[in-house]
Amino acid sequence: MAKQTKNKLSARAVSALMAPGRHGDGGGLYLSISKSGDSSRRRWVYLFTWQGKLREMGLGGYPEVSLAEARAERDQCAAMVKAGRDPIAAREAQRTASSSIPTFGQIADDFIESKGLEWRNPKHRAQWIMTLREYAAPIREKPVNEVGTEHVLAVLKSIWLEKPETASRLRGRIEHVLDAARAKGYRDGVNPALWRGHLDKLLPKRPKLSRGHHAALPYQDVAEFVGHLREREAVAALALEFAILTAARSGEVLGARWDEIDLDRKVWTIPAERMKAGRDHRVPLSGRAAEIVQSLSSARVGAFVFPGQRAGKPLSSMALEMVLRRMKVENATVHGFRSAFRDWCGNETHFPRELAEAALAHVIGDKAEQAYRRGDALEKRRAMMEAWAAYCTPGDNSRFVHLLFAGDVAGPSY
């Protein structure tokens, strides 16, 4: 093919072209318009000679592929032809290679599926899923071996200073996913999400992460709140009240199963795999807590005490927080009710510290001390949880006799 003058068209001329046929830009690049004259049927083609035969290679439709982009693609293809490579065969080989490499999103989902078995807290799993699907969306469809430092930076920069804690966790999760890809043989070299000695040289210093306590409703206001809570008929409202009365973590409540509940003995036994401390935890159910469970028992629809809308699934990890939002409760979190319970124990009662800590499933003492503690003071804790339930009951005079309960309880016997 004779040498042609290149770059004969202009962007304005290309946008105005409507006549069917091929309109040359030079160097083998043409804008091809279908005979129908439909402006949406315009596409770029590259004509070249290969082994004595004229070949046509599509470069994409217009205006999705701009004139400048089409020219860049033409020049790259022309360089291949000059070097003795067939650009069409090279593109097919690249597509075949790319199709065998999973995307970042696929590796991320596989990582969550396999490592998620170690996570006892459903909220933790939900956070992993959300950050790697929402914030990391720009790189999810990218072959995992092509994710570079510039791509990780593009994901992080938009939230680096605005949401420093989220950005920090996101960076670490991306690093874990890329490490998993390397372990599977899809990557090599330095992890582009590595912090020390890499991203710490490229990103500005973040504000210090705040590590304060969870916002908590003052315990003096809990009874009034529970009164408003009981006006709502949703399962999530019952689950939140149950969490308050048992001083349990939200993940433990949301994952509660019927086979963990003994209504005759009023005991809820949470298995070790669902506990932060990794050991079984028995919770004495107060009369009101048992009443909540009983009210749901007659209409149980699956394995979970607090079922969600999807069959066979519990309430979502955000269900309890959403109750607070709908009730327009500010400066308080679900986890904060555990703090309210602990403050009430310490400020208003004479229940021993060890009982309160045991109710919160906190590890007490060093390993030697723990080894000598054989029991969990269940019945002594029962008196404390009944007193707490009474304190949380709106308009109940028994709220004011909690000190009597406390004074009658001696220290725990382990």
C-alpha positions in Angstrom: 0.0 0.0 0.0 1.4 3.4 -1.0 2.4 5.8 1.7 -0.4 8.1 2.6 -0.6 11.5 4.2 -1.8 11.1 7.8 -4.2 13.0 9.9 -6.3 14.5 7.1 -9.5 14.7 9.1 -10.5 17.1 11.9 -12.6 16.3 14.9 -15.3 18.7 13.6 -15.3 17.2 10.2 -15.6 13.7 11.6 -18.7 14.7 13.7 -20.3 16.2 10.6 -19.7 13.2 8.3 -22.9 11.3 7.4 -22.3 10.1 3.8 -22.1 6.2 3.6 -18.7 4.8 2.7 -15.1 5.1 4.0 -13.6 8.4 4.8 -9.9 8.3 5.0 -7.7 10.0 7.7 -4.5 8.7 6.2 -2.1 6.0 7.2 -4.7 3.3 6.7 -7.3 4.8 9.1 -10.9 5.2 7.9 -14.2 6.2 9.4 -16.6 3.7 7.9 -20.3 4.7 7.7 -22.9 2.1 6.8 -25.0 2.4 3.7 -28.1 3.0 5.8 -26.7 6.4 6.7 -27.6 5.8 10.3 -25.2 8.0 12.3 -25.0 5.4 15.1 -23.4 2.9 12.7 -20.1 4.8 12.3 -16.9 2.9 13.2 -13.2 3.2 12.8 -11.3 0.6 10.6 -7.6 0.2 9.9 -6.6 -1.2 6.5 -3.1 -2.8 6.1 -1.3 -5.3 3.9 -0.3 -8.6 5.5 1.6 -11.3 3.6 0.4 -9.8 0.3 -3.3 -9.5 1.2 -5.3 -6.4 2.2 -6.8 -6.8 5.7 -9.3 -4.8 7.7 -9.2 -4.4 11.5 -12.0 -2.7 13.5 -10.9 -0.1 16.0 -14.3 0.6 17.6 -17.3 2.8 17.0 -17.5 6.5 16.8 -18.0 8.6 19.0 -17.2 6.1 21.7 -13.7 6.0 20.2 -12.5 9.5 19.4 -10.5 10.6 16.4 -7.4 11.0 18.6 -7.8 7.5 20.2 -8.3 5.9 16.8 -5.1 7.6 15.5 -3.2 6.3 18.5 -4.5 2.8 17.9 -3.6 3.1 14.2 -0.1 4.1 14.9 0.4 1.2 17.3 -1.0 -1.3 14.8 1.2 0.2 12.0 4.3 -0.2 14.3 3.4 -3.9 14.7 3.1 -4.4 11.0 6.5 -2.8 10.4 8.0 -5.1 13.1 6.6 -8.1 11.3 3.6 -8.8 13.6 0.0 -9.2 12.6 -2.0 -6.7 14.8 -5.2 -8.8 14.5 -3.5 -11.9 15.7 -1.8 -10.0 18.5 -5.1 -8.6 19.7 -6.7 -12.1 19.7 -3.7 -13.4 21.7 -4.1 -10.6 24.2 -7.8 -11.3 24.6 -7.1 -15.0 25.1 -4.5 -14.2 27.7 -6.8 -11.7 29.5 -9.7 -14.1 29.6 -7.6 -16.6 31.6 -6.7 -14.0 34.2 -9.4 -13.3 36.8 -10.5 -9.8 37.5 -9.7 -8.0 40.8 -13.4 -8.3 41.7 -13.4 -12.1 41.2 -10.3 -12.5 43.4 -11.8 -10.2 46.0 -15.1 -12.2 46.1 -13.2 -15.4 46.3 -11.1 -14.0 49.2 -14.2 -13.0 51.1 -15.8 -16.4 50.5 -12.8 -18.3 51.8 -11.4 -16.1 54.6 -14.9 -15.0 55.6 -15.3 -18.3 57.4 -12.9 -17.0 60.0 -15.0 -13.9 60.7 -17.5 -14.4 63.5 -19.0 -11.0 63.2 -21.4 -10.6 60.2 -21.0 -6.8 60.4 -17.2 -7.3 59.7 -18.0 -9.4 56.6 -20.5 -6.8 55.4 -17.9 -4.1 55.7 -15.4 -6.1 53.6 -18.0 -6.7 50.9 -19.2 -3.1 50.8 -15.7 -1.5 50.6 -14.4 -3.9 48.0 -17.5 -3.5 45.9 -18.3 0.2 46.3 -15.1 2.0 46.9 -13.0 -0.4 44.8 -15.5 -0.4 41.9 -13.1 1.3 39.5 -10.7 -1.7 39.6 -13.2 -4.6 40.0 -13.4 -5.4 36.3 -9.6 -5.0 35.7 -7.5 -8.1 35.3 -5.9 -8.6 38.6 -2.4 -8.8 37.1 -2.9 -5.3 35.6 -3.7 -3.5 38.8 -0.9 -1.1 39.5 0.1 1.6 41.9 -1.7 4.3 39.8 -5.0 2.4 40.0 -4.8 1.9 43.8 -4.0 5.6 44.2 -7.0 6.5 42.1 -9.3 4.5 44.3 -7.8 5.9 47.6 -7.3 9.5 46.8 -11.0 10.4 46.7 -11.5 9.4 50.4 -8.0 9.6 51.8 -8.5 12.8 53.8 -12.3 12.9 53.9 -12.7 9.3 55.3 -9.3 8.4 56.7 -10.4 5.4 58.7 -12.4 3.9 55.8 -9.5 4.6 53.4 -7.0 2.9 55.7 -9.1 -0.2 55.9 -9.8 -0.2 52.2 -6.0 0.0 51.4 -5.4 -2.9 53.7 -8.1 -5.0 52.1 -6.9 -4.3 48.6 -3.4 -5.3 49.8 -4.8 -8.6 51.1 -6.7 -9.3 47.8 -3.6 -8.6 45.7 -1.5 -10.8 48.0 -4.0 -13.6 47.5 -3.7 -13.1 43.7 0.1 -13.4 44.0 -0.3 -16.6 46.0 -2.5 -18.0 43.2 0.2 -17.2 40.6 -1.6 -14.3 38.9 0.8 -11.6 40.0 4.4 -11.0 40.9 6.5 -8.1 42.1 5.8 -5.5 44.8 2.2 -5.2 46.0 1.0 -1.8 44.7 -1.2 -1.4 47.8 1.7 -1.9 50.2 1.9 1.0 52.7 5.4 1.1 54.3 8.1 2.1 51.8 5.6 2.5 49.0 2.2 4.3 49.3 3.5 6.2 52.4 5.8 8.0 49.9 3.0 8.9 47.6 0.0 9.8 49.8 -0.2 12.8 52.2 -0.1 12.0 55.9 -3.6 11.2 57.1 -5.3 12.8 60.1 -5.0 10.7 63.2 -7.8 8.2 63.4 -10.1 8.8 66.3 -10.2 5.8 68.6 -12.8 7.0 71.0 -15.6 5.0 72.6 -18.8 4.1 70.9 -21.4 6.9 71.4 -23.8 5.7 74.1 -27.2 6.9 75.3 -26.9 7.8 79.0 -28.2 4.9 81.1 -30.6 7.3 82.8 -32.4 7.7 79.4 -32.6 4.0 78.5 -36.0 3.4 80.0 -37.6 6.2 78.2 -36.0 5.0 74.9 -37.2 1.5 75.5 -40.7 2.9 76.0 -40.6 4.5 72.6 -39.0 1.3 71.1 -41.9 -0.8 72.3 -44.3 1.3 70.2 -42.7 -0.1 67.1 -43.8 -3.6 65.9 -40.9 -4.5 63.7 -38.7 -7.5 64.4 -35.7 -5.2 64.3 -37.2 -3.2 67.3 -37.6 -6.4 69.3 -34.0 -7.4 68.4 -32.7 -4.1 69.6 -34.6 -4.3 72.9 -33.3 -7.9 73.3 -29.7 -6.6 72.7 -30.2 -3.9 75.3 -31.6 -6.3 77.9 -28.9 -9.0 77.3 -26.0 -6.5 76.9 -24.9 -8.6 73.9 -23.1 -7.5 70.8 -25.3 -6.8 67.8 -23.7 -9.6 65.8 -24.4 -12.1 68.5 -28.1 -11.0 68.6 -28.6 -11.0 64.9 -27.0 -14.5 64.6 -29.1 -15.9 67.5 -30.6 -19.3 66.5 -33.4 -21.2 68.1 -31.2 -24.1 69.0 -29.2 -21.8 71.2 -32.3 -20.8 73.3 -33.6 -22.8 76.3 -36.8 -21.1 77.2 -37.5 -23.5 80.1 -34.3 -22.5 81.8 -34.3 -19.0 80.4 -30.7 -19.4 79.1 -29.2 -18.4 75.8 -26.0 -20.2 75.0 -23.9 -18.5 72.3 -21.4 -21.0 70.7 -17.7 -20.2 70.8 -17.5 -19.7 67.0 -19.8 -16.7 67.3 -18.1 -15.1 70.2 -15.3 -12.5 70.0 -13.4 -14.3 72.8 -13.8 -17.6 71.0 -15.5 -19.5 73.9 -19.1 -20.4 74.7 -21.1 -17.7 76.5 -24.2 -18.3 78.5 -26.7 -15.4 78.9 -29.4 -15.6 81.6 -32.6 -14.2 80.1 -34.6 -11.8 82.2 -38.4 -12.2 82.2 -38.8 -9.5 79.5 -36.0 -10.9 77.3 -37.6 -14.4 77.5 -40.9 -12.8 76.7 -39.5 -11.3 73.5 -38.2 -14.7 72.4 -41.5 -16.4 73.3 -43.4 -13.9 71.2 -41.4 -14.8 68.1 -41.4 -18.5 68.8 -45.0 -19.1 67.8 -44.3 -17.6 64.4 -40.8 -18.9 63.7 -40.0 -19.2 60.0 -36.4 -20.6 60.1 -33.3 -21.2 62.2 -32.9 -17.6 63.3 -34.7 -16.0 66.2 -34.7 -12.6 64.4 -35.4 -13.5 60.8 -34.8 -11.1 57.9 -36.8 -10.6 54.8 -34.9 -13.1 52.8 -35.9 -16.7 53.5 -33.4 -18.5 55.8 -31.4 -15.3 56.5 -31.2 -13.2 59.7 -31.8 -9.5 59.9 -29.1 -7.5 58.1 -26.1 -6.2 59.9 -27.4 -2.6 59.7 -31.0 -3.4 60.9 -30.5 -2.3 64.5 -28.6 0.9 63.5 -31.5 1.7 61.1 -34.0 1.5 64.0 -32.0 4.2 65.8 -31.9 6.4 62.6 -35.6 6.0 62.1 -36.2 7.0 65.7 -33.9 10.0 65.1 -31.7 9.1 68.0 -28.5 11.1 67.7 -25.1 10.5 69.4 -25.9 6.9 70.2 -25.0 3.5 68.7 -26.2 0.0 69.3 -22.9 -1.0 70.8 -23.2 2.0 73.1 -26.0 0.3 75.0 -23.3 -2.1 76.4 -21.5 0.9 77.8 -24.8 2.2 79.3 -25.3 -1.2 81.0 -21.7 -1.1 82.4 -22.1 2.5 83.6 -25.3 1.6 85.4 -23.7 -1.4 87.1 -20.8 0.7 88.3 -22.6 3.9 89.2 -25.9 2.7 90.5 -25.4 -0.8 92.0 -23.2 -2.9 94.2 -23.0 -5.8 91.8 -19.3 -6.9 91.7 -17.2 -5.8 88.8 -16.5 -9.4 87.8 -20.3 -10.0 87.3 -20.7 -7.0 85.0 -17.6 -8.0 83.0 -18.8 -11.5 82.7 -22.2 -10.3 81.4 -20.3 -8.4 78.7 -18.3 -11.5 77.8 -15.1 -9.7 78.6 -12.0 -11.7 79.5 -11.2 -11.1 83.2 -7.7 -11.4 84.6 -4.6 -13.0 83.3 -4.3 -16.5 82.0 -3.5 -18.0 85.4 -6.5 -16.3 87.0 -8.7 -17.5 84.1 -7.6 -21.1 84.5 -9.0 -21.2 88.1 -12.4 -19.8 87.1 -14.5 -22.9 86.5 -17.9 -21.4 86.4 -19.6 -18.4 84.9 -21.8 -17.3 87.9 -24.9 -17.7 85.8 -27.5 -17.5 88.5 -25.8 -14.5 90.2 -25.7 -12.8 86.8 -29.4 -13.6 86.4 -30.2 -11.4 89.4 -28.2 -8.6 87.8 -29.9 -8.9 84.4 -33.3 -9.0 86.0 -32.4 -5.8 87.9 -31.2 -4.2 84.6 -34.4 -5.3 82.8 -36.4 -3.7 85.7 -34.4 -0.5 85.3 -35.0 -0.4 81.6 -38.8 -0.8 82.0 -40.5 2.5 81.5 -42.8 3.6 84.3 -42.0 0.6 86.5 -41.4 1.3 90.2 -39.1 -1.7 90.3 -36.5 0.4 88.5 -35.8 2.0 91.8 -35.1 -1.2 93.8 -32.0 -2.2 91.8 -29.8 -1.4 94.7 -31.7 -3.9 96.8 -31.0 -6.6 94.2 -27.4 -5.6 94.1 -26.9 -5.6 97.9 -28.2 -9.2 98.2 -25.7 -10.5 95.7 -22.3 -11.6 96.9 -19.2 -11.8 94.7 -19.1 -14.4 92.0 -17.9 -17.9 92.6 -15.8 -19.2 89.7 
